[in-house]
Amino acid sequence: MEALYLVLPLALLFSASAVGFFVWAAKNGQFDDLDTPAMRILFDENKHTKKTNPPNHTTPPTHPHPPPFHTPNDEQK
């Protein structure tokens, strides 16, 4: 019975905050367009984008080989 004194106000607070967030989302237009995001996956966006040139591979990488891996035991040897 004593648990109700804690659980009931927490449940009311949680419910009121959920309703408040729903009202806030509805007023800010979160539910205005529910169909377009679901249909967007069906359309190919790549056919309308401009093709770019391939990257220039004439410049060698700055680090052709990674540095060697050292462990703390290597320093003792």
Residue pairs with C-beta under 8 A, 6 or more apart in sequence:
25 31
